[in-house]
Amino acid sequence: NLFLIDLSSPPEWYRFHHQFQSTLLSKLSEWSDREAVADLHRRAAAWLSAHGELPEALEYLLAIDDLAAAADTLERHRSALVSAGRTQELSDALSLLPEQLLSQRPLLLLSAAWLDSWRLEWEACATKVRRAEQLLQVGASGADWTEATRVRVVCELVALRCAMDHRLEGQVTLAAIREAWEQVQPHLAGLPATVISALAEQCHFLGDHQLGLAIFDTALRQSGVWPFAARHELLSRRTTVLFWNCDLSAVEQALQFNRWFAQQHGIVADAGITRLTLGVIAAARHQLADCERYLRAVLTDLSLDNAKCVMMAVSRLIEVFAYQGRLDDARQTLDLLKAFARPLGLRYLHDHAAAMEAYLAMMCGDAPAALAWVLGGLHQGPA
């Protein structure tokens, strides 16, 4: 076909020849009125949304200034984006919508709040959480807004408040988690897996390890609720809690199962957290060569989505190198973190690099330089 180009093998995706496409588009406004063109855009957006092509779906809706439909579409995808920690895709999608619209949609406010929490921008996160709470009190609206949606939002607000402040009073917070978890269990479909993880991890921080693992296990038993990627995320975060409980044998078994699960279902696993965990286990067993190998592997993915793993891997590597007296290697690793952090503009990465500068100065016996880094931070340099 002279006008149709095959884009995939086996053939599933096609496009028109560019010149033929341009000709058709130029004629569209002549052949169809404005409403007909808008209807075509909405149909195209619906098809793209149903096939997981969110950016393109939003592009078609924004081209006809249908902001409400764009917000509804993003709300239907936000659980998967938040669950998978797809920070860049979520950030890009939210940036397409005006602030005034976002401030009226609780689900989108919560999505943006999770982004802030991952970047450790707690003040911005708290502002969005307070706004979502206000909307909940006066009655919210949006795509598929039901009583089940309200219950999920309440649970998500509890999870975000736990993520924002680990100084919350223990028994009060545990009671809030139990209540939110009890209410949301019949309505797990549509709840980001990140919410489950945040609740379970907070239970661990507050000393109720059994409740944390029970939350994970109860959620995982409802396997039909979760897409495979979300279920894998839950398995991975459960493994992290096992690690915090210092059950290294259980952690290794869980990691093996997680890798098998990812392979069985074609999931691109979070290699960063897996390698980081294996590196920390190797360090705990004083297997320093294996530890270095795993942690260096984390640093092969210098992406925004892997930022926290990079930060933690650099910290561990610098500790290992300092212990071995390899200060030049420690300096090179720290320089890599600083080069990675600089263009991203994330304050927590810069602050962490400053802390590592102070640590490295202490290991070199330069206490004044270490104190200067602590006081000055990476933005200003040593004070």
N, C-alpha and C positions, 0 to 999 in steps of 0.2 A: 504494500500500500504506500503510495507516494506521500501521503499526508499524515501517516500514523507511524510513530516511532516506538518500538518495543524497548521498555526500560528495565525489564527483569527477565530472569531465566529460572524456572519456567515462566512463560509470559503471563503476567498478572497486572502489571502496571504499564500504561502507555501515555504518550503525550502527542499532541498535534505538532507537525512541523511548525517552527516558530513563525514563519511568514504566513502560513495558513491560519495559525492561531490569531495573529495580529489582525488579519483580514476579518475573521469572524467577530472578534471583539469590537472592531471599528463599526461593523454593521449592526451589532446588537442593539445599540440605542436607536437605530433607525427602524428595526423590525419590532421592537418591544417597548412598551411604556415603562415608566420608572418602577411601578409596583411589580410588574412582571420580572424586571431585572432583579429587584430586591428578593423576590420569591426564589429565583434561581440561586442567589447567594445563600439564602437560608437553607435551601435543599442541599447545596454543596457543603455548607458548614455542618449540617446534620450528618451527612454521609462521612465526612472526614472525622467528626467527633466520634462516631460509632466505630471507626476503624483506628482510633488511637492517635490521630493526627491533630493534636490540639493546637499547635501554633498556626497551622494552615486554616483550621476551622475559625479561630479567632480573627485571623486576617480577613476572611470573607465577611464576617459579621461587622467588623469595624469599618470595612470599606463602604458599608451602607449606614454607618452610624447607629447600628442597633446595639447600643451599649448594654441594655438590659439582657438581651439574648446572649451577648458575649460573657456577661457576668454569670448567667445561669449555666452556660457551658463550662466555664472554669470551675464553678462549684461542683459540678458532676465529676470533674477529673481531679479535684484537689486532694481527695483522700489518697488516691494512688500516688500522687506526686509527693505528698507529705510522708506517706508510709515508706517510700523508697529513698527519701532524703534527696530528691532530685532538685537541689537548691537552685541551680542555674536556670533550669526550665521553669520552675515555679516563679522565680524572681522575674524572669523575662515576661511571663504571662501576666503577672500582677502589674508590671510597669506599663502595660498597654492600656490599662483602665485608669480613668481619672480618679484622683484622691477622693473627690466628693462622693463618687459612686461606691468606692471601697468602704468609706466610712459609714455606709448604710447597710452593709452586708456582713452579718456576723461571721459567716463561714469564711469569707475572704479575709476579714480582719484576723481571724485565728490562723489562717494560712500564713499571712504576713508576720504574725507574732511568732510562729515557729521559725521562720527565717531569722528573725531578730534573735531568738534564743540560741540558734545554732551559731550565730556570729557573736554571741555573748553581749549583745546590745540590749541590756536589761531595761533601761529606761524607755526605749522605743517599744519594747515588748510589753511592758506594763501599761503604757498608754493605749495600745491596741486592745489589751485584755479588758481594761476598764471600759472602753468604748463598747466592746462586744457585750459586756455585762449590762450596760445601760440599755442597749437595744433589746436584750433579752427581757428586761424588766417592763419595757413599754410595748413589747410585742414585735417580733421580727417577721420578715418575709423573704421570699426568694424562691429559687427552683426547688420544688418538692418539699416545701417547709411543712412539717407535720409535728405531732407530739413526739414521735421517735427522734426527729431531728433535734428538737429542743433538749431531749434527754442526752443525746450525744454531745450537744454543745456544752451543756452543764458539766458533763464528765471531762470534756476537753479543757474547759476553763480550770477545773481542779488540777488537771495534769500540768497545765501551763504555770499555774501558781506554784506548784511543787517544783517545777523546773527553774522558776525564777528565784526562789528563796529557800535554801536548804536550812535556814534558821527557824523555820516554822515550828511551833510547839508540837512536840511529838505525838501525844495522844489525840490532840485535836485534829491534826493532819491525818493520822491513821483513821480516825472516825470518819472524816470527810471522804477519804479514799474508799473505805468500805461501803459507805452509803452510795457514792457515785457508781462504784463497780456493781453493786447489787442492782441498781436501777437500769444500768446500761446493758447488762448481759442479754436481755431479750432483743436488743436493738444493735448488735455489733456490726451488722452489715452497713457499710458506709462510714464506720469509724476508722480513722487512720490508725494503723498498727503502732505508730509512734506514741499514741495516747496510752495504749496498753503498756508499752515499754516504760514510759515515764512514770506511770502509777506503780508498776512493779519495782522499778529501781528505787523510787522514793521509799517504798516499804523497806527495802534493804538498808537504805541510809538511816532509817529510823529504828532499825534493829529487829523488824519483823520479817526475817528472811523467808519463813514458811509462807506467809501471805503473798510475798512477792512472787515466789515460784508457783504458788497456787493460781495467781492471776494469769501467769503465762500458760500454765497447763490447761486451765479452763478455756482460755481463748483458743489454744491450739487444738483442743478436742472438737471445736466447732469448725472443722477444716473446710466445710463447704462455704463458710462466710468469707474466707480470705482468698484472694488471688494468690497464686503460687509465690509471686515476688514478696507479697506482704507476709505470707507465712514464713518464708525464709528469713525475712527481717526479724520476726518474732523469735525464731529459733536462734538467730545470731545474738540477739540481745539477751535471751535467756542464758546463753553460754557465757556472756559477760558477767551476769549475776553469779553464776557458778564460780567464775574466776574470782570475783570479789569475795566469795565465801571460802576461797583458798582450797577448793576441791579440784586439784589439778588433773587427777585421773578422769573425773567426770567431764572436765573441760575438753580434754583430748578426745574422749569418746564423742562428745557433742560436736566438736569440730569435724570429725570424720563423717558423722551423720549429715551435718549441714552441707558439706562438700558433695556427698552422694546425692542429697536432695536437690541441690542446685544443678548437678549434671543431669539427673533424671528429668527435670522439668525445664531444661534449657534456660536457666536463670544465670545472668551475669552476676556472679556473687561479689559481695563486697570484699575484694581481696585484701584491701588495706587493713581492715579490722582483724581479719583472720591472721595475716602475717604479723601484725602487731601483737596479737595475743600469743601466738607461737613464740615470738621473740621474747616476750616477758616471761613466759613459762621457762624457756631455755635459760634466761638470766637467773631465775629463781633456783634452777638446778645447777647453776654455775657452768653451763655449757656455752661459754662466751663466743666461740666461733659460730655456733648455730644461731645464737642470739644476734650477732652482727649480720649474718647472712639474711635472716628474716627481716630485720629492721631496715637494712639497705634496700631490700626489695620493696618495702613500703614507699621509699623515696623515688621509685621509678614512676610513680603516678603523682605528679605535681599539679593537681587540679583543685578547683574550689571545693568540689564534693568530697575530696580526700584531705581537706585542710587540717582537720583535727587529728587525723591519724598521722599526718606528716609531722605536726607539732609534737605529738607524744613520742613518735619514733625518734625524732631528733634529740629529745630530752634523754631518752634511754641510751641512745648511742653515745651522747656526750658523757653520760655517767660511766658507761663501759670503757670508753677511751680514757677518761680521767683515771679510772681505777687501774688501767694497764699502763698509765704514764704516757699515752699516745696523744699528747696535747696538740700536736700539729693536725692530726686527724680530727680531733674535737673542734679545732678552729675552722677547718674546712667544712665540717658538717654544719656548724653554726652559721657560717657565711652563706651556705646553701639556703638555710631557713630564712635569713634576712633578705636574700635575693628573691625568694618565693613570696615573702610577705609584702615586699615593697609595692608592687603594682596592684595587689588586691585591696590595699587600703583598709584591712580589717584590724581594728585596734587590738583585739586579743592576741593576734599573731605578733604584732609589734611589741606588746607588753611581755609576751612570753620570751621573745628573742632577747629583750633587755634583761629579763631574769636569768637567762642562760649566759649572757655576757657577765653578769655578776657572779654566777656560779663558776664560770671558767676563770675569772680573775681570782677568785678565792683559791681555786685549785692550783693556780700559778703563784700563790703566796702574796698576791697584791690586794690586800684588804682595802686600802684607800680607793683603788679603782673599782672594786666590787661595790663599795658604799656609794660611789659616784654614780654607777649605773642604776642602783636601786633608787636613788633620789632623782636622777635625771630622766630615766626611761629612754627608750630607743628613739622617740621622736626628736628629743633635744640632744641626745648623746649624753655622755657623762656630765654630771652637774659640777 
